Amino acid sequence: MAILHRATIRPSKLECLALLLGTDPAALEIRGAYRFDDPAGEVGLEGFVVATPAGDRHAVLTYRGAPLADVVEVTTMEHSVLGPRWIYDAGLDPVGRNVFAAALAGDLAQAAEEIHDGDTVVGTREPSARVAVLGTPAPGPVRVLRELRAPVEGDTGLVVSWDRGRGLAVTTG
């Protein structure tokens, strides 16, 4: 269960995505998002389908409570409930890669989203994007794809679907 806090964050998720994608936040629109739970409960992982001037892109962030050694951070975020968060490209974060490997193996499902106000659960939210395993991915290193494309016969990996489309988002090899 992904816990979503009613909170103020700075910079915004859109600003974090703009830093990751190397563009102006005003040129971006979030079309959909999904989450996976870190089995250890320490790292947040959120994937986005982002409309850019060059087309729809896939971007995945990890949110950490402490800096990660040997990986360049995207930025640091101030979260009004959780405090400082160190933001990373999930494709470079070891927890992000492990979460995607578990999802590709069928061992980890997309997280349900629960909204909290302080310690009180105030509701749930449907993800604006869905993730499903396509085929039987081969073992190998996880590759988080930025360029979304319609899956074709023979593709394997994770496919993300949102209200305006569907695209291959994560593969192995």
N, C-alpha and C positions, 0 to 999 in steps of 0.2 A: 504494500500500500504506500504510494507516494504521498507524503504529507505536504500540503501546500498551506503556508501560513499567510494570513492576512497581514501584509507587511509592506513597508516602503523599501525599495531597493534603489541604490545609486552606484554605478550607472544602471540604466534600464536594461532589460534583456535585449531589446532592439539595438541599443548602443553596444552591448557586448558582441552581438552578432555582426554588427558593422565592423568592429575591430577584427574579429576573426576572419571576415570575408574581405577586409581591406577596402571598404566603401563607405559612403556617407549614409548615416542612418535614415535620412530623409528619402533616400532612394529605395528603401526596403519596406516590405510588408510581410508580416508573419501570416502564412496561409494555414498552417497547422502545426501542432506540437504533440509529442508523445514522451513518455517517461519509462525508464526501467529502474527497478530497485537494486541498489548495491546489496548483495546478500549480507555483507558485514554491517550495513546500515550507516556507513560513514560518509559516503560520497553520493551526491545527487547527480543524476544523468538525465538530461533533457535534450531531445532531438527536435529539430525544426525544419519545416519546409518554408523557405524564404523566397518571396518574389523579389527579383533584382532586375535592373535594366537588361541584363543578359539572359534572363529566363529564371525559372525556378531552380533553387539550389537547396542542398541538404547540408545542414550544419548541426553539430552535436556538441553540447557543452557539458563539462563536469563541474560541479560546485563542491569545493572542499573547505573544511574548517581550519586547515593549516597549509602552508606552502608545500609543494611537491618538489623534491630534489631532482635535478637533471632534466626537467621539462620546463620549457618556456611558458609562462602564464599568458593568457589572453589579456587579463586585467584583474584587478581586485575590486570586489563589490562590497558595499556596506548594506547589510540586511538588518532592518530594524528589530527583528526578533532573534535571529541567529548570530548577529554580529558580523565581523569581517568574513568574507568568502573569497577564496582564491579560485579563479575561473580558468579552465583549461580546455583545449581542443580534445574532445573525448577520444579521437582517433590516436592521440599521442599519450593519453593517460593510461597507465597500466590497468587501473580498475575499469575504465571505459572499454578497453579491448577485452578484458575478461568477461565483462557483462555481455558484450556483443557475442563473444564466443559461446557463452552459455545459452544465449537466445538462439543462435544459429544451430546449436546442438539439440534444441527443443527442451532444454532444461530450465529455461527462465522465460516467463511470459511478460508481456507489457504490463506495467503497473496500473492498478486502479488509482484514481486521484481523490484524495480525501482533504477537505478544506478545514483548517483549524483556525480558531480565534483564541489565541493564548493556548490553554490546555483543553479547550472545549471543541469537540467536533461539531461543525455547523452545517456540514453537507458534503456532497460528493460532486464531482464534475466529470462529464464525459470528455475524453481526450478529443482534440480536434484533428488528430491524425491517428491512424491505426497501423500497426506493424504486424506482418505475418511472414513466416518462413516459406520460401519458395524452393521446392525441390529438396534435395539432400546435399547440403553444402559439403565440400571436401574439407578435410582437416587442413589447417594451415593458418598463416597469420591473417588477422582480421584487417580488412581495408574498408574504411568509411569513405564512401563516395560523396563528392561535392556535387558532381553533375548527375542530375536525376534523368533517367531515360526509361521509357516503357520497357518492361521485361520482354524478352524474346524466348522462343523455345530453346531449352538447354541452359538457360540462366539458373543459377542457384544463389541464395542469399536471403537477405531481409528486404521485403518490399514494403514501402510506406505508401499508404493511401490517405488522401485528404479530399475535401469536397470538390476540388477541381481536377483531380488526377491521381495518378499512381506511378511510382517509379522505384527502380532498383536503388537501394540506399547503402547496403552493406554486403560485402562479399568476402570470400577467403582466397588466399593465394597471391 
